[in-house]
């Protein structure tokens, strides 16, 4: 059963902010590398960032560094993606995913390496 649920998407003007959440079981948040991905219409799914509870801080794609922040709410078993200074190019369906802990130091950008996915939440920047 899929146990990752994204929320928080919506429509925003360029320059604005949105905060996405990924609710999952404690197993995911404590045992897995968690990834945020996005997919625009007609484009391949691309990595936004990743997080591992025992890592040295989140990884970020170059396109979002300095604008997006990944954090974990341990009490709620939730992963957050705070998105600031949004650009039209940030438009897409945003997904969270869970995979092997080793992804954090390696192939965290590769969607096929992740085992479980949420259903996604739409972000539209105009």
Secondary structure, 3 states (H helix, E strand, C coil): CCCCEEECCEEECCCCCEEEEEECCHHHHHHCEEEEEEECCCCCCEEEEEECCCCCCCEECCCCCCCEEEEEEHHHCEEEEEECCCCHHHCEEEEEEEECHHHHHCCCCCHHHEEEECCCEEEEEC
